[in-house]
């Protein structure tokens, strides 16, 4: 079968990546979608069961840090577009393991950039019709005070955690490859995502599961930190638009215009989960447990998405109350997925499946 495009999506078995892979596989049957994932703890092919048999979908297990392998993939599949999502992304883990974050997020991105550059430069058309699209985070901008305003594409970088520092560095490499070599690149910075298939170390799936099972809900400090929340399928739609219509060499912020204090968000989740489980109102309030604040915990993130709205016509489709209800329903209806993820059974299965490859 001849495909119009050959697109490599890295981290495609992860939370955001699986939604992007699903969207592209279903929406663009004339594109071949190659999903590259290392299948670490956060990568789970069960996230993509509904498209794994599609004729335009292929999965490759691999590490973006493996430079030789990245070059081989570029040549074998004739990759002309890259959507780079593969990353270590949990701030708490970055505080404990900063070297792992520097390796994957910085050196992995550099490996992929260099492989793409050399392959595309070897072709007669060189960079014509090619794109390296790098997905980043709002955390590279640092923190905002209450009432300070919003992060824009012109906000200077001021990362505070090893995670955000590693993402900031990868962003700089992407832009440097555009400015120095002419590699066609785009960078987007998104706010906190939520929705189905998110690994339950992150706040929303962790707390849904803990409310369901009657476990404590650990709240950093007094729960006053503010985050802007974006439903993951809305983010996938934005990635689709940027990939096809974004300006090469540019940056777009993608946010939900949806700020919540952590403690207020948690109370909404408690109320919703209890209602859906048939528990009386207030049944799980006692699970809130205040713990010592995270080191270097940024007070507030908030993104201004005006540019992508005005230039590309994107805006969130769901209000938060609708999105969180939909999300909670999904986790409560997919207990087997949650149990497999929290037990680690899926990871052991992949190790046996891919042993020796």
C-alpha positions as CSV (number, residue, x, y, z in Angstrom):
1,X,0.0,0.0,0.0
2,X,1.3,3.4,-0.9
3,X,1.0,6.0,1.8
4,X,0.8,9.8,1.3
5,X,2.9,10.4,4.4
6,X,5.0,8.4,6.9
7,X,4.7,9.9,10.3
8,X,6.7,8.8,13.4
9,X,5.0,9.5,16.7
10,X,7.3,9.0,19.6
11,X,5.9,8.0,23.0
12,X,2.7,6.8,21.2
13,X,1.9,4.2,23.9
14,X,1.8,6.8,26.6
15,X,-1.1,9.0,27.8
16,X,-1.1,11.9,25.3
17,X,0.7,9.9,22.6
18,X,-1.9,7.2,22.5
19,X,-4.7,9.8,21.9
20,X,-2.6,11.4,19.1
21,X,-1.9,8.0,17.5
22,X,-5.6,7.0,17.6
23,X,-6.7,10.3,16.1
24,X,-4.1,10.1,13.2
25,X,-4.7,6.4,12.5
26,X,-8.5,6.9,12.3
27,X,-8.6,10.3,10.6
28,X,-5.8,9.8,8.0
29,X,-6.0,6.2,6.5
30,X,-3.7,7.4,3.7
31,X,-0.9,8.1,6.3
32,X,1.3,5.4,7.7
33,X,1.6,6.0,11.5
34,X,4.7,4.5,13.1
35,X,4.4,4.4,16.9
36,X,7.8,4.4,18.6
37,X,7.7,3.7,22.3
38,X,10.3,2.2,24.8
39,X,7.4,0.8,26.9
40,X,8.7,2.0,30.2
41,X,6.3,2.0,33.2
42,X,4.1,4.7,31.5
43,X,3.8,3.1,28.1
44,X,1.0,0.6,27.6
45,X,-0.1,-0.9,24.3
46,X,-3.5,-1.7,25.9
47,X,-4.1,2.1,25.3
48,X,-4.3,1.3,21.6
49,X,-6.1,-2.0,21.3
50,X,-8.8,-0.4,19.2
51,X,-6.3,0.6,16.4
52,X,-3.6,-2.1,16.7
53,X,-4.9,-4.0,13.7
54,X,-5.3,-1.0,11.4
55,X,-3.5,-1.4,8.0
56,X,-1.9,2.1,8.4
57,X,-0.5,1.5,11.9
58,X,2.8,0.0,13.0
59,X,4.4,-0.3,16.4
60,X,8.1,-0.2,17.0
61,X,9.6,-0.8,20.4
62,X,12.7,1.5,20.8
63,X,14.5,4.2,22.7
64,X,14.9,7.7,21.2
65,X,18.3,7.8,22.8
66,X,19.5,5.0,20.5
67,X,20.8,7.3,17.7
68,X,21.7,4.5,15.3
69,X,18.3,3.0,15.6
70,X,16.6,6.4,15.0
71,X,18.6,6.8,11.8
72,X,17.6,3.3,10.7
73,X,13.9,4.1,11.4
74,X,14.1,7.3,9.3
75,X,15.5,5.4,6.3
76,X,13.4,2.2,6.6
77,X,10.1,4.0,6.8
78,X,10.9,7.1,4.8
79,X,9.8,9.3,7.7
80,X,8.7,12.7,6.6
81,X,7.0,13.9,9.7
82,X,7.8,13.5,13.4
83,X,5.5,14.2,16.4
84,X,7.9,14.0,19.4
85,X,6.0,13.2,22.6
86,X,8.4,10.7,24.2
87,X,9.6,12.1,27.5
88,X,10.0,11.5,31.2
89,X,7.3,13.8,32.6
90,X,6.7,13.3,36.3
91,X,8.1,16.1,38.5
92,X,8.5,14.0,41.6
93,X,10.5,11.4,39.7
94,X,12.7,14.1,38.3
95,X,13.6,15.3,41.7
96,X,14.7,11.7,42.6
97,X,16.3,10.8,39.2
98,X,17.5,14.0,37.4
99,X,20.0,12.1,35.2
100,X,17.2,9.9,33.7
101,X,15.3,13.0,32.7
102,X,18.3,14.7,31.2
103,X,19.1,11.5,29.2
104,X,15.6,10.9,27.8
105,X,14.4,14.5,27.4
106,X,17.6,16.2,26.3
107,X,19.8,13.6,24.7
108,X,16.8,11.6,23.3
109,X,15.5,14.7,21.6
110,X,19.0,15.5,20.3
111,X,19.4,12.0,18.9
112,X,16.1,12.2,17.1
113,X,16.8,15.7,15.7
114,X,20.2,14.6,14.3
115,X,18.8,11.5,12.8
116,X,16.1,13.4,11.1
117,X,18.5,16.1,9.9
118,X,20.9,13.7,8.3
119,X,18.2,11.6,6.7
120,X,16.3,14.6,5.3
121,X,19.5,16.3,4.0
122,X,20.3,13.1,2.1
123,X,17.2,13.3,0.0
124,X,16.9,15.2,-3.3
125,X,14.0,17.3,-1.9
126,X,15.9,17.8,1.4
127,X,13.5,19.5,3.9
128,X,10.6,20.1,1.5
129,X,7.4,18.6,3.0
130,X,9.2,17.6,6.2
131,X,8.4,18.6,9.9
132,X,9.8,17.9,13.3
133,X,7.1,18.8,15.8
134,X,8.2,18.9,19.4
135,X,5.6,18.8,22.2
136,X,6.7,20.6,25.4
137,X,5.1,21.9,28.6
138,X,4.1,25.1,30.3
139,X,6.4,24.3,33.2
140,X,9.4,25.6,31.2
141,X,8.1,29.1,31.9
142,X,8.4,28.8,35.6
143,X,5.7,30.0,38.0
144,X,3.1,32.8,38.1
145,X,1.9,34.7,41.1
146,X,-1.9,34.8,41.8
147,X,-3.4,37.4,39.5
148,X,-0.2,37.9,37.6
149,X,-1.5,37.1,34.1
150,X,-0.8,34.2,31.7
151,X,2.1,32.5,30.0
152,X,2.4,33.7,26.4
153,X,4.8,32.5,23.6
154,X,7.0,35.4,24.5
155,X,7.3,34.5,28.3
156,X,11.0,33.9,29.1
157,X,12.0,30.4,30.2
158,X,12.5,30.0,34.0
159,X,12.3,26.3,34.8
160,X,12.4,25.3,38.5
161,X,12.4,21.5,38.5
162,X,14.8,19.0,36.9
163,X,11.8,17.9,34.7
164,X,11.1,21.4,33.4
165,X,14.8,22.2,33.0
166,X,15.2,19.1,30.9
167,X,12.2,20.1,28.7
168,X,13.5,23.6,28.4
169,X,16.8,22.3,27.2
170,X,15.1,20.1,24.6
171,X,13.0,23.0,23.4
172,X,16.2,25.0,22.9
173,X,17.8,22.2,20.9
174,X,14.8,22.0,18.6
175,X,14.9,25.7,17.9
176,X,18.6,25.7,17.5
177,X,18.4,23.0,14.8
178,X,15.9,25.2,12.9
179,X,18.0,28.3,13.2
180,X,21.3,26.7,12.5
181,X,20.6,24.0,10.0
182,X,17.1,24.9,8.7
183,X,15.4,21.8,10.0
184,X,11.6,22.6,9.8
185,X,10.5,22.5,13.4
186,X,7.5,23.6,15.5
187,X,7.2,23.7,19.3
188,X,4.1,23.7,21.4
189,X,3.8,24.1,25.1
190,X,0.7,22.7,26.8
191,X,-0.9,22.9,30.2
192,X,-1.8,19.9,32.4
193,X,-3.7,17.2,30.5
194,X,-6.4,14.9,31.9
195,X,-8.5,12.2,30.5
196,X,-8.5,8.4,29.8
197,X,-5.4,6.2,29.8
198,X,-3.3,8.5,32.1
199,X,-0.8,6.6,34.2
200,X,-2.0,6.8,37.8
201,X,0.9,8.6,39.4
202,X,-0.6,11.8,38.1
203,X,-3.1,13.6,40.3
204,X,-6.5,13.0,38.6
205,X,-6.3,9.2,38.0
206,X,-4.4,8.6,41.2
207,X,-7.1,10.3,43.3
208,X,-10.0,8.7,41.4
209,X,-8.5,5.3,42.2
210,X,-7.8,6.2,45.8
211,X,-11.3,7.5,46.4
212,X,-12.7,4.3,44.8
213,X,-10.5,2.1,47.1
214,X,-10.7,4.3,50.2
215,X,-7.0,5.2,50.3
216,X,-5.6,8.6,51.5
217,X,-5.5,11.5,49.1
218,X,-2.1,13.1,49.6
219,X,-2.3,16.9,49.1
220,X,0.9,18.9,48.9
221,X,1.0,21.9,51.3
222,X,-2.4,23.3,51.7
223,X,-3.5,22.5,48.2
224,X,-3.4,26.1,47.0
225,X,-1.3,25.5,43.9
226,X,-3.1,26.4,40.7
227,X,-3.0,24.5,37.4
228,X,-4.6,25.1,34.0
229,X,-6.4,21.8,32.9
230,X,-6.8,20.6,29.3
231,X,-8.8,17.6,28.2
232,X,-6.4,15.3,26.4
233,X,-8.6,14.8,23.3
234,X,-8.7,18.6,22.9
235,X,-4.9,18.6,23.0
236,X,-4.8,15.9,20.3
237,X,-7.0,18.0,18.1
238,X,-4.6,20.9,18.6
239,X,-1.6,18.8,17.7
240,X,-3.4,17.7,14.5
241,X,-4.0,21.4,13.6
242,X,-0.5,22.5,14.4
243,X,1.1,19.6,12.5
244,X,-0.9,20.4,9.3
245,X,-1.3,24.1,9.5
246,X,1.2,25.6,12.0
247,X,4.0,27.9,10.8
248,X,7.4,26.3,10.6
249,X,9.8,27.8,13.1
250,X,7.0,29.0,15.4
251,X,5.7,28.2,18.8
252,X,2.1,27.8,20.0
253,X,0.8,27.6,23.6
254,X,-2.1,25.1,24.1
255,X,-4.1,25.6,27.3
256,X,-7.6,25.0,28.6
257,X,-8.3,28.6,30.0
258,X,-9.3,26.5,33.0
259,X,-7.5,27.3,36.2
260,X,-8.2,25.3,39.4
261,X,-6.7,25.2,42.8
262,X,-5.6,21.7,43.6
263,X,-7.8,21.5,46.7
264,X,-10.9,22.7,44.8
265,X,-10.2,20.2,42.0
266,X,-9.9,17.4,44.6
267,X,-13.2,18.3,46.3
268,X,-14.9,18.2,42.9
269,X,-13.5,14.7,42.2
270,X,-14.5,13.4,45.6
271,X,-18.1,14.7,45.2
272,X,-18.3,13.2,41.6
273,X,-16.8,9.8,42.4
274,X,-18.9,9.4,45.5
275,X,-22.0,10.3,43.5
276,X,-21.2,7.9,40.8
277,X,-20.4,5.1,43.3
278,X,-23.7,5.7,45.1
279,X,-22.0,6.9,48.3
280,X,-23.6,9.7,50.4
281,X,-22.2,13.2,49.8
282,X,-19.1,13.8,52.0
283,X,-18.4,10.1,52.3
284,X,-14.8,10.4,51.2
285,X,-13.9,13.8,52.5
286,X,-11.9,12.3,55.3
287,X,-9.4,10.8,52.8
288,X,-7.8,14.3,52.2
289,X,-4.4,14.1,53.8
290,X,-2.1,17.2,53.8
291,X,1.6,16.3,53.3
292,X,4.9,18.2,53.1
293,X,5.0,20.4,50.0
294,X,7.0,19.3,47.0
295,X,10.5,20.7,46.7
296,X,10.5,23.8,44.4
297,X,6.7,23.5,44.0
298,X,5.6,26.2,41.5
299,X,2.5,28.1,42.7
300,X,0.6,28.7,39.5
301,X,0.7,27.8,35.8
302,X,-1.7,29.4,33.3
303,X,-1.5,29.5,29.6
304,X,-2.7,32.1,27.1
305,X,-4.0,30.2,24.0
306,X,-5.0,33.2,22.1
307,X,-2.5,32.7,19.3
308,X,-3.5,29.2,18.4
309,X,-7.2,30.2,18.5
310,X,-6.7,33.2,16.3
311,X,-4.3,31.6,13.8
312,X,-5.6,28.1,13.6
313,X,-9.1,28.3,15.0
314,X,-8.5,25.9,17.9
315,X,-10.2,26.1,21.3
316,X,-11.1,23.6,24.0
317,X,-14.4,21.7,23.2
318,X,-15.2,20.7,26.8
319,X,-15.8,22.7,29.9
320,X,-14.0,21.2,32.9
321,X,-17.1,20.0,34.7
322,X,-18.1,18.0,31.6
323,X,-14.5,16.8,31.0
324,X,-13.9,15.6,34.6
325,X,-17.2,13.8,34.7
326,X,-16.4,12.0,31.4
327,X,-12.9,11.2,32.8
328,X,-14.1,9.8,36.1
329,X,-16.7,7.7,34.3
330,X,-14.0,6.2,32.1
331,X,-11.7,5.2,35.0
332,X,-14.6,3.7,37.0
333,X,-15.8,1.8,33.9
334,X,-12.2,0.5,33.1
335,X,-11.2,-1.1,36.5
336,X,-9.3,-3.9,34.7
337,X,-7.1,-1.4,32.9
338,X,-6.4,0.5,36.2
339,X,-5.7,-2.7,38.1
340,X,-3.3,-4.0,35.5
341,X,-1.4,-0.6,35.5
342,X,-1.2,-0.3,39.2
343,X,-0.1,-3.9,39.6
344,X,2.6,-3.6,37.0
345,X,1.3,-6.8,35.2
346,X,1.3,-5.0,31.8
347,X,5.0,-4.1,32.1
348,X,6.0,-7.6,33.0
349,X,4.0,-8.9,30.0
350,X,5.9,-6.6,27.6
351,X,9.2,-7.6,29.0
352,X,8.4,-11.3,28.2
353,X,7.0,-10.4,24.8
354,X,10.0,-8.3,23.7
355,X,12.7,-10.3,25.5
356,X,15.8,-10.5,23.3
357,X,14.5,-8.1,20.6
